[in-house]
Amino acid sequence: MSQRLADMRRNYAREGLAEAQAPEQPFALFHQWFDEAVKTEQAPVEANAMTLATVDSDGRPHCRVLLLKGLDAQGFTFFSNYLSAKGQQLQNSPFAAMTFFWPTLERQVRIEGKVVRVSHEESDAYFQVRPLGSRLGAWASPQSQVIADRAELQALLKATEERFSDTQPDCPDHWGGYRLLPDRIEFWQGRPSRLHDRLNYRLLDGQWTRERLAP
C-alpha cells in the first residue's frame, strides 16, 4: 500500500499563472477562476465545494467540506447550524481558512480571515429558497450531537414534519450564515515538476498587496 501511494502522482501541465494575468484585486481573479470552474468541472466535482478549517478551544484544527453560497465585495458566505461543532469553534475562535480545488483546471485557492455571522434577514432570505427537505432538516437535526441511531434521526424528522404540516418552516434562530472576511487569498496553478505558480494576496492597512511564493 505505501509503495502504491508513493507512486501516485500527476504531472500538472495545463497552463501557468503570471503576474501579467493577475489583477491587483484578488476578488476579480477569484470570480474569473470560479466562473471557469463552473463551466469546466464535471460531476461529481462541485465548483462551489470548499474545505473549511476551524480551530477548537484546545487549538486542534478541524476540516470539513461545505458549499459556498454567497460571494460579494466583503467576503465568502456559507451556512450552518450555529450550535454545531463548527459553530462552537467559530464562537471560540472567529478565524477560519477555506480551500477550493478544481482538478480539471489544476487550480487551488486558499483563503484565510475572520468570520462573522450574517444578519438574520440575509440568513432567512437564503433559507427560504432551500428545498423543503433541507429546511425541515435544519430544524430536525441536532447537528454534531451524539444520537442513538438512524431511527432517532428519522423520528426527529417525522416530528418536525408534523410540527410544520400546516405552515412553512421559518429560519431557526440556531441556523444561519457566516461570512469569511479575507485578509489572505492565495492562487495556486499546477505546473510541471512541482514548480507550481503561487500568487499570494495579503490585506495590509486596507490595501491588497500581491507577491509570488516559491512552490
Buried (B, 14 or more C-beta within 10 A) or exposed (E): EEEEEEEEEEEBEEBEBEEEBBEEBBBEBBEBBBEBBEEBBEEEEEBBBBBBBBBBEEEEEEEEEBEBBBBEEBBBBBBBBBBBBBBBBBEEBBBBBBBBBBBBBBBBBBBBBBBBBBEEEBBBEBBEEBEEEEBBBBBBBBBEEEEEEEEEBEBBBEEBBEEBEEEEBEBBEBBBBBBBBBBBBBBBBBBEEEEBBBBBBBBEEEEBEBEEEEE
